[in-house]
């Protein structure tokens, strides 16, 4: 297990997501539903969008319904937004009475939420970073102390 702090852990997960999205390529992938002439379910299949057409196995198809399961642009935008939130909640340290204490730059000044008020009560990682890390709780580098 790597000894990462929560910010480094999140940056590594976002880097992985970005790489996977880049490898997957542009566009969308969806589950598609195809019906028989009588309206009953014929089958479902994975299709990808090529312009305004859905394609599977190199053939243009016309499904009756699709549910997008991957959208590269959405994944990349999501990662970029999460990186911005992470950057807002950087770790800083202050000394008070000879004790160094880590705090969140954003939350400690009280401009974030009601529970994040000041340097003395706010610790780092803040609840925002703990929540950002929660989807990765199954990752081997995730630490239980990050849970709220």
HELIX and SHEET records of a PDB file:
HELIX    1   1 UNK A    6  UNK A   24  1                                  19    
HELIX    2   2 UNK A   72  UNK A   88  1                                  17    
HELIX    3   3 UNK A  107  UNK A  109  5                                   3    
HELIX    4   4 UNK A  127  UNK A  134  1                                   8    
HELIX    5   5 UNK A  144  UNK A  146  5                                   3    
SHEET    1   A 5 UNK A  59  UNK A  61  0                                        
SHEET    2   A 5 UNK A  53  UNK A  56 -1                                        
SHEET    3   A 5 UNK A  41  UNK A  50 -1                                        
SHEET    4   A 5 UNK A  28  UNK A  35 -1                                        
SHEET    5   A 5 UNK A  65  UNK A  71 -1                                        
SHEET    1   B 2 UNK A  91  UNK A  96  0                                        
SHEET    2   B 2 UNK A  99  UNK A 104 -1                                        
END                                                                             
